[in-house]
């Protein structure tokens, strides 16, 4: 059973197939068809809805792609759709802004834009163009109506008003808090089942009992098996309610990122600590995906083109793994054993990502090369972490994604650089060594020759930037 608020109405669901997406639940079970399906893969934003949850006694709102969100994720939250925005007989201010600024053309994408604008207005304190671009980057307009939509965003943010949601906030907080339960919840139908633990101990025990279960963190990758490959997942263990997995903390020696922390949460935590890592998360995917996807999930799926792993490899990260009551630490560069294969044992899961503070160079960079600037999969990803003192490389870790069957360090290039004079001759030797580190494949994103050439060019670019030969303005022009 799961319980949540559909706007202000309490909903209790006992017999839902846990493979059901929120999009299909809304359209087929609640007859709310304002939310549209455009791609069923989290790319277009037409299905955007807003989820409200209680944080520090206040309502906090986030956009998600309902096509990638499974119904178990609704437990204890408020689900808001475009049908809920009306203010009595009037439009909500963000809807009125879309009308005033002529932001709706064919209209198919409009509900998703409206929900992103609604959430932007709730989370903003005035007009900020960069914040608005981030909020809307995951919504695609097929009618090229972006300028009037941005005008609508500006109008909505410059003139925020007290709406029904603000007026009912205290009541909604109280009602959502009443739904909190420490018991494991079960959602099942059609022979499929989802277990929803609330604590690490419950999770560890359940996963030992059911090591064949699939762990559902954000689900932005796993759910594609349902929506794109039409598979059914018979047993899921949802991690959403395990608060201990979401904790990000620090001490004098380490930064610790909970494996269940969302990518957006990691973005906020790392912004002042490892700025290059945080900035790259802006390009990782849309805000809807970053609200939902988790750092542990991105590592655990062991994709060779995952963006987080190369950065963490370059930062000498370790993983804390848990199996039952036992925990162990594994260096990330020993975690991947093959294409989408890891050292994880049956019933074992990633608990924490640990980054030694001493390894993060002030000159650490992370560069992504893809066909689109935003919301695209990497063809090549480079993370370069050099410590240079008095013109000599004292420490170096370089990692790439998209160059091998796993995210991988460039050990031969590192060996050339380590202890050497930091000059163009050394960099060229390191570039040559990359052919010993990688024999990349050709696919529809890039050829093997292109990948190797770009990897070399990124090393050259690092030197040009570090030596002052390439200005910040030039760097901006060369971002792919």
LINGIHU-V794019 format. One record per residue. N is the residue number from 1. PHI is phi in degrees with one decimal (* if undefined). NEAR is the number of other ideal C-beta (glycine too) atoms within 10 Angstrom. D_LAST is the distance of its C-alpha to the last C-alpha in whole Angstrom. Layout:
# LINGIHU-V794019
N|PHI|NEAR|D_LAST  N|PHI|NEAR|D_LAST
This chain:
# LINGIHU-V794019
1|*|14|46  2|-127.4|23|44  3|-134.1|19|44  4|-157.9|22|42  5|-100.8|19|42  6|-94.0|18|41  7|59.6|18|41  8|-109.4|14|44  9|-101.4|10|46  10|-71.7|12|47  11|-119.4|15|46  12|-119.6|9|47  13|-120.6|18|46  14|-107.5|11|48  15|-126.4|9|47  16|-113.7|21|43  17|-66.2|18|41  18|-65.4|26|39  19|-82.0|22|36  20|-75.5|20|37  21|-82.7|23|33  22|-61.6|25|34  23|-58.6|23|33  24|-71.0|20|36  25|-62.6|23|38  26|-63.6|22|38  27|-75.6|18|38  28|-100.4|11|41  29|-103.2|13|43  30|-111.2|16|42  31|53.6|8|42  32|-103.5|19|39  33|-108.0|14|37  34|-67.6|17|35  35|-78.0|24|33  36|-105.1|21|31  37|-102.4|16|29  38|-109.8|19|26  39|-136.2|15|24  40|59.0|19|26  41|-139.2|14|23  42|78.6|29|22  43|-98.7|19|19  44|-102.2|24|21  45|82.6|28|23  46|-63.6|24|26  47|-95.0|29|28  48|-59.8|33|27  49|-128.7|29|30  50|-114.1|25|31  51|-111.4|22|33  52|-107.3|23|35  53|-141.2|14|36  54|-87.7|20|38  55|-134.7|9|37  56|54.3|5|39  57|78.4|9|42  58|-124.5|9|39  59|-79.2|18|37  60|-123.2|12|34  61|-114.4|19|32  62|-138.7|20|28  63|-84.9|30|27  64|-141.5|28|26  65|-84.4|32|26  66|-68.3|31|29  67|-72.6|29|28  68|-111.7|28|27  69|-103.1|26|30  70|-84.8|26|33  71|-61.5|24|36  72|-62.2|26|37  73|-71.1|27|35  74|-81.1|23|37  75|-51.4|21|39  76|73.2|21|41  77|-118.9|21|38  78|-106.5|23|38  79|-101.3|26|36  80|-119.8|23|36  81|-118.4|23|35  82|-62.5|23|35  83|-67.3|16|39  84|-88.1|21|39  85|-80.8|23|38  86|-56.6|12|41  87|-109.7|14|43  88|67.1|5|47  89|-95.9|5|47  90|-110.6|9|44  91|-73.1|15|40  92|-69.1|22|38  93|-52.7|22|37  94|-72.7|26|33  95|-67.3|23|34  96|-64.4|17|36  97|-64.2|25|33  98|-63.7|25|32  99|-68.6|11|35  100|-61.4|15|35  101|-98.6|19|32  102|57.2|13|32  103|-86.2|25|29  104|-110.5|21|30  105|-110.5|15|30  106|-67.6|10|31  107|94.9|9|31  108|-66.0|15|30  109|-83.8|23|27  110|-58.8|23|29  111|-57.4|25|30  112|-65.9|29|27  113|-61.9|27|26  114|-60.1|28|29  115|-68.4|29|29  116|-66.8|27|26  117|-66.3|30|27  118|-58.8|26|31  119|-69.0|25|29  120|-58.3|22|27  121|-60.9|24|30  122|-65.1|19|32  123|-99.9|14|30  124|-102.4|17|29  125|-126.8|8|31  126|111.9|8|31  127|-78.7|14|28  128|-140.7|15|24  129|-62.1|11|21  130|-62.5|8|19  131|-61.6|17|21  132|-66.9|22|22  133|-62.9|15|18  134|-64.4|18|18  135|-65.1|24|21  136|-103.8|25|20  137|-63.4|19|16  138|-92.7|25|18  139|-114.0|27|20  140|-102.4|18|20  141|-104.1|23|22  142|-80.2|12|23  143|-102.9|12|24  144|54.5|7|22  145|-102.0|20|24  146|-67.1|15|21  147|-61.3|12|23  148|-65.2|17|26  149|-69.2|26|25  150|-65.3|16|24  151|-61.3|16|27  152|-65.2|28|29  153|-61.9|29|27  154|-64.6|16|28  155|-61.5|20|31  156|-65.6|27|32  157|-79.3|23|30  158|-79.4|12|33  159|-128.2|12|36  160|-66.8|15|36  161|-131.0|11|39  162|-79.2|8|41  163|-109.6|16|41  164|-59.6|15|43  165|-70.8|22|40  166|-66.9|12|41  167|-68.0|9|45  168|-101.0|14|45  169|-57.7|15|43  170|-60.1|12|46  171|-66.9|10|47  172|-65.6|17|44  173|-57.3|18|43  174|-62.8|10|47  175|-69.1|16|47  176|-69.4|20|44  177|-63.4|11|45  178|-69.4|11|48  179|-88.4|16|46  180|-67.7|11|45  181|-139.7|14|47  182|-94.5|9|47  183|-87.6|9|48  184|-65.0|16|46  185|-102.1|18|45  186|-128.7|14|45  187|-120.3|25|44  188|-151.5|18|45  189|-174.4|15|46  190|56.7|13|46  191|81.2|9|46  192|-109.6|17|43  193|-140.7|18|43  194|-128.9|27|41  195|-100.0|23|42  196|-120.9|28|41  197|-73.9|22|42  198|-114.6|19|42  199|-132.6|15|42  200|-62.4|17|41  201|-62.4|13|44  202|-62.6|18|44  203|-60.5|26|41  204|-61.8|22|42  205|-66.9|16|45  206|-64.2|17|44  207|-72.3|23|41  208|-69.2|14|44  209|-69.5|12|46  210|-129.2|16|43  211|-66.1|12|41  212|-85.3|9|40  213|-67.2|18|39  214|-95.3|15|35  215|-80.2|19|34  216|-107.9|22|32  217|-94.4|28|30  218|-77.4|26|27  219|80.1|29|28  220|-68.3|26|24  221|-101.7|18|24  222|-61.6|18|28  223|-65.1|24|28  224|-61.8|16|26  225|-64.4|15|29  226|-83.7|21|31  227|-83.3|19|30  228|-105.1|11|28  229|-103.6|7|30  230|57.2|7|33  231|-94.0|11|35  232|-112.9|12|37  233|-105.2|18|37  234|-70.3|16|40  235|-141.3|15|40  236|-118.7|24|38  237|-119.7|24|38  238|-86.8|24|36  239|-97.8|24|35  240|-53.7|24|34  241|-89.4|23|37  242|-86.2|23|37  243|-63.5|12|37  244|-63.5|14|37  245|-77.0|23|34  246|-102.7|18|32  247|-77.9|13|33  248|-113.1|18|31  249|-146.3|11|33  250|-150.4|13|33  251|-135.1|8|36  252|-65.6|5|36  253|-110.2|9|35  254|-141.2|16|32  255|-105.5|22|30  256|-121.3|17|31  257|-114.0|26|29  258|-61.5|25|30  259|-62.9|26|29  260|-92.1|28|30  261|-67.1|23|28  262|-67.4|21|25  263|-61.8|25|22  264|-69.6|20|22  265|-63.1|19|25  266|-63.3|26|24  267|-56.4|21|21  268|-68.2|14|24  269|-67.6|20|26  270|-89.6|22|23  271|-54.3|13|22  272|-94.9|8|25  273|-100.7|14|25  274|-132.5|22|22  275|-56.1|12|19  276|-64.2|20|16  277|-64.0|26|17  278|-63.2|17|18  279|-62.0|14|15  280|-67.6|22|13  281|-64.7|21|15  282|-63.9|17|14  283|-93.8|20|11  284|-55.5|22|13  285|-172.3|25|15  286|-67.6|27|17  287|-62.2|28|20  288|-58.3|33|22  289|-69.6|23|21  290|-68.5|24|21  291|-66.4|24|24  292|-108.3|28|25  293|-66.0|25|23  294|-117.2|28|25  295|-67.3|27|24  296|-63.3|26|26  297|-66.0|25|26  298|-65.1|24|22  299|-79.0|23|24  300|-65.2|21|27  301|-77.0|15|25  302|56.2|20|24  303|-71.0|21|21  304|-70.2|23|19  305|-115.3|18|16  306|-68.2|24|17  307|-79.4|25|15  308|-73.8|30|18  309|-59.8|29|20  310|-59.6|30|18  311|-64.0|27|18  312|-69.4|26|21  313|-62.7|26|22  314|-66.9|32|21  315|-95.7|25|23  316|60.9|19|26  317|-71.5|23|27  318|-122.1|19|30  319|-113.9|24|31  320|-93.6|16|34  321|-109.1|21|35  322|-128.7|20|38  323|-137.1|18|41  324|62.6|13|44  325|-93.6|9|45  326|-95.2|10|44  327|-123.8|13|40  328|-145.3|13|39  329|-111.5|11|36  330|-131.4|15|33  331|-58.5|12|31  332|-60.2|23|27  333|-73.2|20|27  334|-112.7|11|30  335|-83.2|24|29  336|-87.1|22|27  337|-111.8|13|30  338|177.7|10|28  339|-58.3|11|26  340|53.1|13|26  341|-126.0|12|29  342|-138.6|20|30  343|-83.2|13|34  344|-58.2|17|34  345|-91.5|12|38  346|-54.6|10|40  347|80.3|18|40  348|-104.7|20|38  349|-138.7|22|35  350|-78.0|25|32  351|-103.2|25|34  352|-145.9|25|32  353|-104.7|24|29  354|-114.8|20|30  355|-115.7|23|28  356|-65.3|13|30  357|-62.8|14|29  358|-66.9|11|30  359|-82.1|15|27  360|-84.6|20|24  361|-71.5|20|24  362|-60.6|8|23  363|-99.6|14|20  364|-60.3|20|19  365|-131.0|22|15  366|-137.1|24|13  367|-126.8|22|9  368|-118.5|22|7  369|-113.4|21|5  370|-148.8|20|6  371|-73.4|11|7  372|-116.6|9|7  373|-67.6|11|6  374|-111.4|14|10  375|53.5|21|12  376|-143.7|17|11  377|-83.7|17|12  378|-69.1|25|10  379|-86.3|23|10  380|-141.6|26|10  381|-128.9|28|11  382|-121.9|27|12  383|-127.5|29|15  384|-124.3|28|17  385|-131.4|23|20  386|-114.8|22|22  387|-109.2|17|26  388|-117.1|16|27  389|-128.7|9|30  390|52.0|7|32  391|81.2|9|30  392|-118.9|13|30  393|-75.8|19|28  394|-91.6|13|30  395|-155.7|17|28  396|-149.3|24|25  397|-140.3|23|23  398|-128.2|27|20  399|-136.2|26|18  400|-130.6|30|16  401|-113.6|26|15  402|82.3|30|15  403|-110.4|29|17  404|-155.9|19|20  405|-70.7|15|23  406|-136.5|21|22  407|-60.2|30|20  408|-150.5|21|21  409|-77.2|21|22  410|-94.0|28|22  411|-66.1|14|25  412|-69.2|17|26  413|-64.9|27|23  414|-61.0|21|25  415|-62.8|15|28  416|-63.7|21|27  417|-78.5|25|26  418|-64.1|15|28  419|82.8|12|31  420|-93.2|17|30  421|-67.9|12|29  422|-83.8|19|26  423|-143.0|11|25  424|-65.7|12|23  425|-62.1|9|26  426|-64.7|17|25  427|-61.9|23|22  428|-65.2|15|22  429|-65.7|13|25  430|-66.4|27|23  431|-61.3|20|20  432|-64.9|13|23  433|-69.9|20|24  434|-61.1|23|21  435|-69.2|13|22  436|-82.4|13|25  437|-80.4|21|23  438|-137.3|20|21  439|-127.1|11|22  440|-66.3|23|19  441|-93.2|15|20  442|-98.0|11|19  443|-148.4|12|18  444|-71.5|6|17  445|-87.4|18|13  446|-169.4|22|13  447|-83.0|14|16  448|-60.4|14|18  449|-64.3|10|17  450|-63.1|15|14  451|-60.3|25|13  452|-66.3|20|16  453|-66.2|15|14  454|-65.5|21|11  455|-58.7|25|13  456|-63.9|19|15  457|-65.5|16|13  458|-69.6|22|11  459|-64.1|21|15  460|-64.4|16|15  461|-63.6|21|13  462|-59.8|20|15  463|-64.2|20|18  464|-62.6|18|17  465|-72.5|18|16  466|-66.2|16|19  467|-86.8|12|21  468|87.0|7|21  469|-75.8|12|19  470|-120.5|17|16  471|-80.5|11|16  472|-60.3|7|15  473|-62.6|7|14  474|-67.7|12|12  475|-58.3|14|10  476|-59.4|8|9  477|-67.9|8|8  478|-89.9|13|6  479|-64.8|10|4  480|-80.3|15|0
